Amino acid sequence: MRACFVDAGEALGAVFRRLRRDADPEVTINLQPDITPDALPGVLAGHEIAIIDHTALPTDIARQVPGLRHVVFLGTGARSYMNPEALKAECGIAVHIIKGYGDTAVAEMAFTLMWTAAKGIAGMDRGMRAGRWLRTDGLELTGKTVGLLGFGGIAAEMARLCRGAGMTVLAWNRTPKSAEGVEFVGLDRLLAESHVLSVHLLLNDETRGFLSAERLARLRPGAVLVNTARGAVVDEAAMVAALRSGALAHAALDVFDIEPLPAGHVLTTLENVTLSAHSAFRTPEAGDKLVQAALEHCRRIAAGS
């Protein structure tokens, strides 16, 4: 079977070339990270496996690639780019996701965003670059409470980091879990007691818009919101309103409803927002783990064909 990495940039393309073994399925590497969906049928012709990093695969486009049988999505958020159920039912295409490769990298970003927001570093940096000596009062996080909304591998790593920093760690998960040093509580208590709320929910039909205006209003006054999960988990308009009113002290965000974030987007106009460009998972260590997992998926698919 032949695989095609449809939207590799130079960096991930080089990792694939370095880690692929001679016995692995053949992988065509398309070094166009900005490829558009309408160009996919031409790129994927003659391939049974599509490896996709960040390009949308609409079902009507997939129908134009009759030989395509598998999609290996580089991450867990495939639903942001395609409809796995429709691809399976209408095109016979199975979608495979990759978990765990970036747990440490993403948790470190969430931890960094939390501290950056608490200390006002991004605002002071912007001010000083503009010639203003913008001294900002910060928040001491030692002894404060961090709430983890959802508890998978990334949240477990975030809990480890926060415990090491002397924070109290609360968590809420949709299914029962336990972890050393973490107190699992109901959603109401999590929202009411968290000085920092860090979002770690997968995006699906049940979690889309999960942090609604009503739930955001139940947050501890002056809380900090950190989101390294998916932008659509949070009601963006409600979050902006809470930031403008001061009910939410700060939002530190690596993910957004629309990516790339458009120029002039409202979030870029708010001083109490820290932004990063969906880059939490982008470390050499995570990149190697991701590519190794993608190649392992291709091996298994080829072995079962």
Secondary structure as GFF3:
##gff-version 3
##sequence-region A 1 305
A	DSSP	beta_strand	2	5	.	.	.	ID=ss1
A	DSSP	alpha_helix	10	19	.	.	.	ID=ss2
A	DSSP	beta_strand	26	29	.	.	.	ID=ss3
A	DSSP	three_ten_helix	37	39	.	.	.	ID=ss4
A	DSSP	alpha_helix	40	44	.	.	.	ID=ss5
A	DSSP	beta_strand	49	52	.	.	.	ID=ss6
A	DSSP	alpha_helix	59	62	.	.	.	ID=ss7
A	DSSP	beta_strand	70	73	.	.	.	ID=ss8
A	DSSP	three_ten_helix	78	80	.	.	.	ID=ss9
A	DSSP	alpha_helix	84	91	.	.	.	ID=ss10
A	DSSP	beta_strand	94	96	.	.	.	ID=ss11
A	DSSP	alpha_helix	103	119	.	.	.	ID=ss12
A	DSSP	alpha_helix	121	129	.	.	.	ID=ss13
A	DSSP	beta_strand	145	149	.	.	.	ID=ss14
A	DSSP	alpha_helix	153	164	.	.	.	ID=ss15
A	DSSP	beta_strand	168	172	.	.	.	ID=ss16
A	DSSP	beta_strand	183	184	.	.	.	ID=ss17
A	DSSP	alpha_helix	187	193	.	.	.	ID=ss18
A	DSSP	beta_strand	196	199	.	.	.	ID=ss19
A	DSSP	alpha_helix	213	217	.	.	.	ID=ss20
A	DSSP	beta_strand	223	227	.	.	.	ID=ss21
A	DSSP	three_ten_helix	231	233	.	.	.	ID=ss22
A	DSSP	alpha_helix	236	245	.	.	.	ID=ss23
A	DSSP	beta_strand	248	253	.	.	.	ID=ss24
A	DSSP	three_ten_helix	266	269	.	.	.	ID=ss25
A	DSSP	beta_strand	273	275	.	.	.	ID=ss26
A	DSSP	alpha_helix	284	304	.	.	.	ID=ss27
###
